[in-house]
């Protein structure tokens, strides 16, 4: 019985060591340009989020409502929402122009017309 378990364990170990040499390499994602753009100080980043309670509440309400949107991609659910002095900036990748618009509409409905800058980037299959 012990040798049967040893044989099964050895078989599983060998099966788990599949030959990966035939697998196509996954290209590395390069965020260098985005990181350089964000580091130059002219674009809003989460570090620009105000600590005023009104801005924190505004961001939280927009996030809560965005998460209620059906069929939103993972990236769409994780966009950056940055509020400062009642003005909102939306940043990050989304799957489609429709997602960008839906998220922007939610933010504008909550923050008010003219108080939202939608900088969401459409990047299909960005996950």
PyMOL commands that set and color helices and strands:
alter all, ss='L'
color gray80, all
select helices_A, chain A and resi 2-16+32-39+46-48+53-66+74-77+97-111
alter helices_A, ss='H'
color red, helices_A
select strands_A, chain A and resi 80-84+87-94+116-122
alter strands_A, ss='S'
color yellow, strands_A
deselect
rebuild
show_as cartoon
